[in-house]
Amino acid sequence: MNRHLLDIDSYTVDDVRRVCELAAMPLDELGLRYQRKGVACFFEKPSARTRNSTEVAVVQMGGHPVYIGPTELGIDTRESAEDVIRTLACYHDAFCGRVYDHTVLERMAAVDQIPVVNLLSDQAHPTQAIADVLTMIDEFGSLDGRVVTYVGDSNNVTRSLALAVGALGGVMRVGSPPGYQFDELQLDRLRVNDVDITSSDRLEDVLPGSDVVYTDAWISMGDEHEAADRLQAFEGRRVDAAMMEQAPEAIFMHCLPAHRGEEVTDEVLDGPNSRIWPQAANRLASIRGILAFIAESKA
């Protein structure tokens, strides 16, 4: 069976730790694990960090990344998702996909022809979460007991982040307004995976004692029609210097792109506690570790 990565809980705790070990490994030790092999890189959504990091990671391990745009496959119009992955498996050793609908990746993985890696879906963003915990490991050495507080929408990024932080021994806190919080079913999923999580609409419940303050865009791709409602709902949750003073020792993280002046101020983004650029750089290490783990598991 292939080691698909649909979300962080596709892997065991030991698997996640191994991915992080491989991600931190020097290139000469990592080796050319994809020499003379192709990796399909499918993007239904535009991408900067994800596309660049994925293609470069494949090249660094000796492989050939093939970019596939949103109109080239015609999933479920020209061909079913199942037949698309069967076709691509004739040429590639892995499929990496950034899609709108998470179930497309689930259906591809169920065929089990080649490993399927989720580069972002409406439900999860595991490659980002691995980059996030790598950044925290670089900062603190370990996540054991470290408190990570997410301020904003309880979304796909939050969910994968919580799973990754929990897998490595950290504590997750989420400060989302009513209507944008995890429901009980989602919280149960996290707790089943031993994630120590607190969710509250009161920032004073979650910010004090934080080691990391993390936010994301309030209006993501596909949410533009909700812009007015979201701006109203998230009023008072912009991460600024006053908010960071509630967690004075915390570093600041953002998965990018940032809407400067909306969910975070320039002062925080560009300030001394910001780690957004090491975090962005770790997107390359993240996908390299994931693909190396997949290759290792098939060996």
N, C-alpha and C positions, 0 to 999 in steps of 0.2 A: 504493500500500500504506500502511495506517495505521501509525503509530509506537507500537506496543504497548510497554508496559513491564511485563514479567513478572519480570525481575530486572535488576540493573544491567548485566549483559552483553548485554541486549537492545539496548543503545546502544553506540556507539563511544566512545573516550576523548574525542574532540572534542564528541560529543553530551553527555556527562556534564558537561564543562566549560561548555557552553552552558546546560544546565539550571541550573547553579550561578550563572552570570551573570544569567540571568533571575530566579532566586529572590532575588537581591540587589537587583534593580532596584526603584526607587521605584514605587508604584502608579500615579502619574500618567504615568510613562514606559511602564509595562507595558501600560496601556490596557485597554479593555473587550473583550477577545478572545472573550468568550462572551456578548456582548449578545444577548438574545432567544433564547438557546440553553439546552437542558436538559442536565444531567449526571446520569446514574443512579448512585446511591450505594448499593450492595448490601452488607449486613452479615449474614453467617451467625453471626459471633462478636460479643459485646458490645465496645463501643469507647468510649473517652473522647476521647483526643487525636486519633485518626485521624478519627473522625466529625466532631468539631467543626472541626478544621483543614480538612478537605475541603470541608465545606459553606460555611464562611466564605470559603475561597479562591475557590470558584466565584462566590459573591456579589460578592466584591471585583472580579472580572473581568466583572461584568455579567450573569452567568448565573443559572440557577435549578437548584439541587440538589434532587433528589427522593430522599428516603430510602426504601429498600426493605428491609423486615425479612426474617428467615429463613423465615417461613411464607408469604410472598406469592408467591414464584416457583415453588416446588416443583420445583427443578431435578432432572431425571431421574426424577421421580415424576409430576408433572403435565405437564411439558414437558421436552424434551431441552435441554441447555445450548445447543446450536446454535440451536434455535428460540427460546429465551429471548433470546439476543442479537440475532437477526433482528427480533424483536418490539420490543425496546427501541431498536433503531436507527431505528425509524419515528418516534421522538419525541426522541431524545437525540443529542448530538454526541460523547459519550464515556461509557464505562462504567467505574466504579471499584468494585472488588470485594474484600471481605475474606472469605476462604473457608477451609474446612478442607482441601480437596483441590486442590492446585496444578493438577492435570490439567484441572479444570473451566475455569480461566482459559486454559489452552493450547488447549482445544477451542474456546472462544469466539473467541480470537484467530485461530485457523485459518480461521474463517468470514470474518474480515476485513471486517465491516460498519462498525464504528466502533472507535476506539482503545480498547483494554482496559488498564487500569492496576491493577496488583496492590497492594492496600492491606494485604495480609498473607496468606500462605498457609503451609502446612506446610513449604514449601521456601524461601521468600524473603520479605524485607520491604524492598523497595527504597525506598519513601518514607521509611522510618526512616533508611536508610543515607544518603540525600541530606541529611536534616536533621543527621545526625551529622557529615558532612564539612563542611557549612556552619558548624557550631559550631566545628570545628577551624580552618577558614579564618578565622573571626572572631577566634580566639585567636592563631593563629600567622602569619596572612597567606598561608601556603602549606603544603601537605602534603609538599612535596619533602623526602625524607629523614627525615620525622618518623616515630617509632616508636609504633604503636598496639598495645597489648597487651590482649587480651580474656581474662578469667579466668572460666571457667564452662563451660557446655554448648556444644559446637560445633553450633549450631543454625541456624535460618533467619536470625536476626538476624546471627549471626557471618558467615555466608556472604555475605550482601549487603554487610555492612560491609567485609569483606575485598576484595570486588570494587570497591567505591567508593574505598577507601583506595588500592588498587593503581592504579586508573585515574588518580588524581591525584598519583602519585609517592611515596606513603608506603610504609612497611614494616609488615607485619602479623605479629604474634606471637600465638599462641593457647596458653593453659595450661589444658588440659582433662584430667580424670582418665581412666584406662583405661575403655573402653566408651562414652565420651562424646566421643571425638575424631573429626575428619574421617577417613574412610577414604581409601585411596589414589586411588580414582576421583574423589572430591570434591577432593582436593588437586591432582590432575592438571588438573581443570577450572579451578581457580584459577590454576595456573601457566601453563596455555595462554593465559590472559588477562593474563599478565605480572605476576601478583601475587607480590611477594617475601614469602613466608610461611614462618614457622617454627612447628611444632606440637610441644609437649612436655607431658608430665604433671608435669614438674618446674618449679615456679614460679621457682626461682632461674635457670633457663635463659632465661626470657622477661621478667622484670620489670626487671632493671637496665637503665638507660638509656632507659626508656620516657618518651615525652612525654604519652601518654594511657594511663590504666588504665580499662578498660570492663568492666562486668559486666551481667548480666541475671538475671531470676528463675530459680531452680533448678527450680521447678515451674510450668510454664506451663499455660494452659488446655488441657485434654485429657490432661495428664500426672498428674492427681491420683491415679490408681490406682498410680502408681510412686513416690509421695511418700516412703515409708519407704526404698526403695532409693536414691533420689536424695539424700536427706539424708545417708545413710551415705557414698555415693560422693563427695559434695562437701565432706565434713568437712575442715576446715583451709583451705578456699578462700574463706571470708568475707573480703571486703575491709574491713580495719580499719586503724587508724593504723599499726600495725606493718608491715602489708603495703605501705602507701603509702610508708613510709620506705625501702623498697627502690628506689623511683623518686621521690625527694624533689622533683623539679621537675615531676612529672606533674600534669595535671589529671585529675579523675575524671568519668566519664560513665556514665549508666545510661538505658536506653530507657524505663523505667517501664512499669507500676507496680512499685515497689520493695516487697519484703517486708522491712521494717525489722528488723534483728537476725538475719536469715537469711543472705542473700547479701552484705549490706553493713550496716555499723553506722550509727547516727544521726550519730556523730562525723564520718564521712567524707561521708555524704549532705549534711549541713548545714554542712560545713566550708568553709574559704576556697578550697580547690582544686576544689570541686565546681562543675560547670557544668550540672547537670541541668535547671535551669529555663530558661536560654538554649537548651539542647538541645530541651526540650519546645516552646518558642516557635518554634523553627525548623521544627517540623512544618508550620506554616502556610506559611512561605516555601518549604519543600520541595515541597509539592503544588502551590503556585502556579507554581513554576518548571517543574514537570513538565507541568502542563496548558498553560502558556504555550508551552512547546516543542512540544507536540503541535499546538496551534493554528497556530504558526509554520510547522511542517512541512507542514501541509495548505494553507497559503496559496498 
